[in-house]
């Protein structure tokens, strides 16, 4: 049940984060001053938390979506298996998000 609620919540987070990405893309294309403002916000402590949350939400939503595709084949629906895969999604999404953020940080500094 928690994974289902988290899946819905991450969907909402992805809407908001995608709006921020859209503003950033617009700023890069059309407004150097807005681009500088968005860039300074993204590297602020609050911005880093928002970006990290967005990346984790994207990872969780992706992995849980794959879990749902697996369920569509009629497998993995037993309660014990569903619980194990839910834990795997939480752990896997956290690991994947840390890897993506780490690699992104390396690219940002270059």
Biotite code that builds the C-alpha atoms (Angstrom):
import biotite.structure as struc

atoms = struc.array([
    struc.Atom([0.000, 0.000, 0.000], chain_id="A", res_id=1, res_name="UNK", atom_name="CA", element="C"),
    struc.Atom([2.837, 2.417, 0.833], chain_id="A", res_id=2, res_name="UNK", atom_name="CA", element="C"),
    struc.Atom([4.433, 1.872, -2.573], chain_id="A", res_id=3, res_name="UNK", atom_name="CA", element="C"),
    struc.Atom([1.136, 2.675, -4.286], chain_id="A", res_id=4, res_name="UNK", atom_name="CA", element="C"),
    struc.Atom([0.741, 5.899, -2.308], chain_id="A", res_id=5, res_name="UNK", atom_name="CA", element="C"),
    struc.Atom([4.379, 6.815, -2.966], chain_id="A", res_id=6, res_name="UNK", atom_name="CA", element="C"),
    struc.Atom([3.882, 6.132, -6.678], chain_id="A", res_id=7, res_name="UNK", atom_name="CA", element="C"),
    struc.Atom([1.000, 8.605, -6.785], chain_id="A", res_id=8, res_name="UNK", atom_name="CA", element="C"),
    struc.Atom([2.965, 11.156, -4.755], chain_id="A", res_id=9, res_name="UNK", atom_name="CA", element="C"),
    struc.Atom([6.004, 10.896, -7.001], chain_id="A", res_id=10, res_name="UNK", atom_name="CA", element="C"),
    struc.Atom([3.733, 11.458, -9.979], chain_id="A", res_id=11, res_name="UNK", atom_name="CA", element="C"),
    struc.Atom([2.695, 14.786, -8.451], chain_id="A", res_id=12, res_name="UNK", atom_name="CA", element="C"),
    struc.Atom([6.316, 15.688, -7.696], chain_id="A", res_id=13, res_name="UNK", atom_name="CA", element="C"),
    struc.Atom([7.234, 14.952, -11.315], chain_id="A", res_id=14, res_name="UNK", atom_name="CA", element="C"),
    struc.Atom([4.600, 17.420, -12.538], chain_id="A", res_id=15, res_name="UNK", atom_name="CA", element="C"),
    struc.Atom([6.087, 20.215, -10.418], chain_id="A", res_id=16, res_name="UNK", atom_name="CA", element="C"),
    struc.Atom([9.674, 19.312, -11.279], chain_id="A", res_id=17, res_name="UNK", atom_name="CA", element="C"),
    struc.Atom([8.862, 19.201, -14.963], chain_id="A", res_id=18, res_name="UNK", atom_name="CA", element="C"),
    struc.Atom([7.451, 22.713, -14.682], chain_id="A", res_id=19, res_name="UNK", atom_name="CA", element="C"),
    struc.Atom([10.781, 23.838, -13.189], chain_id="A", res_id=20, res_name="UNK", atom_name="CA", element="C"),
    struc.Atom([12.609, 22.101, -16.051], chain_id="A", res_id=21, res_name="UNK", atom_name="CA", element="C"),
    struc.Atom([10.402, 23.934, -18.534], chain_id="A", res_id=22, res_name="UNK", atom_name="CA", element="C"),
    struc.Atom([11.166, 27.301, -16.930], chain_id="A", res_id=23, res_name="UNK", atom_name="CA", element="C"),
    struc.Atom([14.870, 26.461, -16.966], chain_id="A", res_id=24, res_name="UNK", atom_name="CA", element="C"),
    struc.Atom([14.758, 25.467, -20.680], chain_id="A", res_id=25, res_name="UNK", atom_name="CA", element="C"),
    struc.Atom([12.852, 28.644, -21.543], chain_id="A", res_id=26, res_name="UNK", atom_name="CA", element="C"),
    struc.Atom([15.348, 30.720, -19.571], chain_id="A", res_id=27, res_name="UNK", atom_name="CA", element="C"),
    struc.Atom([18.303, 29.129, -21.344], chain_id="A", res_id=28, res_name="UNK", atom_name="CA", element="C"),
    struc.Atom([16.771, 29.812, -24.736], chain_id="A", res_id=29, res_name="UNK", atom_name="CA", element="C"),
    struc.Atom([15.371, 33.304, -24.292], chain_id="A", res_id=30, res_name="UNK", atom_name="CA", element="C"),
    struc.Atom([16.490, 35.097, -21.150], chain_id="A", res_id=31, res_name="UNK", atom_name="CA", element="C"),
    struc.Atom([20.065, 35.196, -19.846], chain_id="A", res_id=32, res_name="UNK", atom_name="CA", element="C"),
    struc.Atom([18.996, 37.031, -16.681], chain_id="A", res_id=33, res_name="UNK", atom_name="CA", element="C"),
    struc.Atom([16.251, 34.477, -15.914], chain_id="A", res_id=34, res_name="UNK", atom_name="CA", element="C"),
    struc.Atom([18.717, 31.705, -16.725], chain_id="A", res_id=35, res_name="UNK", atom_name="CA", element="C"),
    struc.Atom([21.154, 33.086, -14.166], chain_id="A", res_id=36, res_name="UNK", atom_name="CA", element="C"),
    struc.Atom([18.390, 33.345, -11.564], chain_id="A", res_id=37, res_name="UNK", atom_name="CA", element="C"),
    struc.Atom([17.219, 29.765, -12.158], chain_id="A", res_id=38, res_name="UNK", atom_name="CA", element="C"),
    struc.Atom([20.796, 28.475, -12.113], chain_id="A", res_id=39, res_name="UNK", atom_name="CA", element="C"),
    struc.Atom([21.544, 30.238, -8.830], chain_id="A", res_id=40, res_name="UNK", atom_name="CA", element="C"),
    struc.Atom([18.334, 28.805, -7.338], chain_id="A", res_id=41, res_name="UNK", atom_name="CA", element="C"),
    struc.Atom([19.186, 25.256, -8.478], chain_id="A", res_id=42, res_name="UNK", atom_name="CA", element="C"),
    struc.Atom([22.604, 25.365, -6.779], chain_id="A", res_id=43, res_name="UNK", atom_name="CA", element="C"),
    struc.Atom([21.194, 26.839, -3.547], chain_id="A", res_id=44, res_name="UNK", atom_name="CA", element="C"),
    struc.Atom([20.605, 24.426, -0.639], chain_id="A", res_id=45, res_name="UNK", atom_name="CA", element="C"),
    struc.Atom([16.839, 24.422, -1.262], chain_id="A", res_id=46, res_name="UNK", atom_name="CA", element="C"),
    struc.Atom([17.387, 23.926, -4.995], chain_id="A", res_id=47, res_name="UNK", atom_name="CA", element="C"),
    struc.Atom([19.698, 20.973, -4.386], chain_id="A", res_id=48, res_name="UNK", atom_name="CA", element="C"),
    struc.Atom([17.055, 19.358, -2.168], chain_id="A", res_id=49, res_name="UNK", atom_name="CA", element="C"),
    struc.Atom([14.404, 19.931, -4.840], chain_id="A", res_id=50, res_name="UNK", atom_name="CA", element="C"),
    struc.Atom([16.601, 18.499, -7.616], chain_id="A", res_id=51, res_name="UNK", atom_name="CA", element="C"),
    struc.Atom([17.530, 15.485, -5.473], chain_id="A", res_id=52, res_name="UNK", atom_name="CA", element="C"),
    struc.Atom([13.858, 14.893, -4.654], chain_id="A", res_id=53, res_name="UNK", atom_name="CA", element="C"),
    struc.Atom([12.920, 15.184, -8.317], chain_id="A", res_id=54, res_name="UNK", atom_name="CA", element="C"),
    struc.Atom([15.605, 12.698, -9.348], chain_id="A", res_id=55, res_name="UNK", atom_name="CA", element="C"),
    struc.Atom([14.537, 10.228, -6.643], chain_id="A", res_id=56, res_name="UNK", atom_name="CA", element="C"),
    struc.Atom([10.865, 10.643, -7.623], chain_id="A", res_id=57, res_name="UNK", atom_name="CA", element="C"),
    struc.Atom([11.763, 9.951, -11.242], chain_id="A", res_id=58, res_name="UNK", atom_name="CA", element="C"),
    struc.Atom([13.735, 6.830, -10.275], chain_id="A", res_id=59, res_name="UNK", atom_name="CA", element="C"),
    struc.Atom([10.995, 5.520, -7.981], chain_id="A", res_id=60, res_name="UNK", atom_name="CA", element="C"),
    struc.Atom([8.250, 6.193, -10.522], chain_id="A", res_id=61, res_name="UNK", atom_name="CA", element="C"),
    struc.Atom([10.242, 4.470, -13.265], chain_id="A", res_id=62, res_name="UNK", atom_name="CA", element="C"),
    struc.Atom([11.080, 1.373, -11.230], chain_id="A", res_id=63, res_name="UNK", atom_name="CA", element="C"),
    struc.Atom([7.581, 1.053, -9.807], chain_id="A", res_id=64, res_name="UNK", atom_name="CA", element="C"),
    struc.Atom([6.166, 1.425, -13.309], chain_id="A", res_id=65, res_name="UNK", atom_name="CA", element="C"),
    struc.Atom([8.348, -1.505, -14.385], chain_id="A", res_id=66, res_name="UNK", atom_name="CA", element="C"),
    struc.Atom([7.009, -3.427, -11.389], chain_id="A", res_id=67, res_name="UNK", atom_name="CA", element="C"),
    struc.Atom([3.477, -2.750, -12.596], chain_id="A", res_id=68, res_name="UNK", atom_name="CA", element="C"),
    struc.Atom([4.407, -3.996, -16.058], chain_id="A", res_id=69, res_name="UNK", atom_name="CA", element="C"),
    struc.Atom([5.690, -7.182, -14.424], chain_id="A", res_id=70, res_name="UNK", atom_name="CA", element="C"),
    struc.Atom([2.382, -7.491, -12.583], chain_id="A", res_id=71, res_name="UNK", atom_name="CA", element="C"),
    struc.Atom([0.537, -7.107, -15.889], chain_id="A", res_id=72, res_name="UNK", atom_name="CA", element="C"),
    struc.Atom([2.062, -10.428, -16.931], chain_id="A", res_id=73, res_name="UNK", atom_name="CA", element="C"),
    struc.Atom([0.254, -12.037, -13.980], chain_id="A", res_id=74, res_name="UNK", atom_name="CA", element="C"),
    struc.Atom([3.411, -12.608, -11.948], chain_id="A", res_id=75, res_name="UNK", atom_name="CA", element="C"),
    struc.Atom([4.579, -11.160, -8.643], chain_id="A", res_id=76, res_name="UNK", atom_name="CA", element="C"),
    struc.Atom([1.093, -10.563, -7.256], chain_id="A", res_id=77, res_name="UNK", atom_name="CA", element="C"),
    struc.Atom([1.388, -12.754, -4.156], chain_id="A", res_id=78, res_name="UNK", atom_name="CA", element="C"),
    struc.Atom([1.446, -10.605, -1.010], chain_id="A", res_id=79, res_name="UNK", atom_name="CA", element="C"),
    struc.Atom([4.919, -11.759, 0.079], chain_id="A", res_id=80, res_name="UNK", atom_name="CA", element="C"),
    struc.Atom([6.361, -11.156, -3.388], chain_id="A", res_id=81, res_name="UNK", atom_name="CA", element="C"),
    struc.Atom([4.655, -7.767, -3.684], chain_id="A", res_id=82, res_name="UNK", atom_name="CA", element="C"),
    struc.Atom([6.131, -6.708, -0.335], chain_id="A", res_id=83, res_name="UNK", atom_name="CA", element="C"),
    struc.Atom([9.611, -7.832, -1.349], chain_id="A", res_id=84, res_name="UNK", atom_name="CA", element="C"),
    struc.Atom([9.426, -6.030, -4.685], chain_id="A", res_id=85, res_name="UNK", atom_name="CA", element="C"),
    struc.Atom([8.130, -2.884, -2.973], chain_id="A", res_id=86, res_name="UNK", atom_name="CA", element="C"),
    struc.Atom([11.171, -2.860, -0.684], chain_id="A", res_id=87, res_name="UNK", atom_name="CA", element="C"),
    struc.Atom([13.397, -3.512, -3.705], chain_id="A", res_id=88, res_name="UNK", atom_name="CA", element="C"),
    struc.Atom([11.849, -0.494, -5.480], chain_id="A", res_id=89, res_name="UNK", atom_name="CA", element="C"),
    struc.Atom([12.503, 1.804, -2.500], chain_id="A", res_id=90, res_name="UNK", atom_name="CA", element="C"),
    struc.Atom([16.095, 0.629, -2.114], chain_id="A", res_id=91, res_name="UNK", atom_name="CA", element="C"),
    struc.Atom([16.799, 0.488, -5.854], chain_id="A", res_id=92, res_name="UNK", atom_name="CA", element="C"),
    struc.Atom([15.374, 3.954, -6.491], chain_id="A", res_id=93, res_name="UNK", atom_name="CA", element="C"),
    struc.Atom([17.503, 5.421, -3.713], chain_id="A", res_id=94, res_name="UNK", atom_name="CA", element="C"),
    struc.Atom([20.666, 3.781, -5.064], chain_id="A", res_id=95, res_name="UNK", atom_name="CA", element="C"),
    struc.Atom([19.854, 4.806, -8.640], chain_id="A", res_id=96, res_name="UNK", atom_name="CA", element="C"),
    struc.Atom([19.136, 8.405, -7.568], chain_id="A", res_id=97, res_name="UNK", atom_name="CA", element="C"),
    struc.Atom([22.430, 8.636, -5.667], chain_id="A", res_id=98, res_name="UNK", atom_name="CA", element="C"),
    struc.Atom([24.322, 7.338, -8.717], chain_id="A", res_id=99, res_name="UNK", atom_name="CA", element="C"),
    struc.Atom([22.589, 9.812, -11.048], chain_id="A", res_id=100, res_name="UNK", atom_name="CA", element="C"),
    struc.Atom([23.168, 12.734, -8.681], chain_id="A", res_id=101, res_name="UNK", atom_name="CA", element="C"),
    struc.Atom([26.808, 11.766, -8.201], chain_id="A", res_id=102, res_name="UNK", atom_name="CA", element="C"),
    struc.Atom([27.446, 11.493, -11.946], chain_id="A", res_id=103, res_name="UNK", atom_name="CA", element="C"),
    struc.Atom([25.552, 14.740, -12.504], chain_id="A", res_id=104, res_name="UNK", atom_name="CA", element="C"),
    struc.Atom([27.660, 16.462, -9.861], chain_id="A", res_id=105, res_name="UNK", atom_name="CA", element="C"),
    struc.Atom([30.832, 15.297, -11.621], chain_id="A", res_id=106, res_name="UNK", atom_name="CA", element="C"),
    struc.Atom([29.546, 16.758, -14.896], chain_id="A", res_id=107, res_name="UNK", atom_name="CA", element="C"),
    struc.Atom([28.519, 20.011, -13.223], chain_id="A", res_id=108, res_name="UNK", atom_name="CA", element="C"),
    struc.Atom([32.000, 20.601, -11.839], chain_id="A", res_id=109, res_name="UNK", atom_name="CA", element="C"),
    struc.Atom([33.810, 19.935, -15.127], chain_id="A", res_id=110, res_name="UNK", atom_name="CA", element="C"),
])
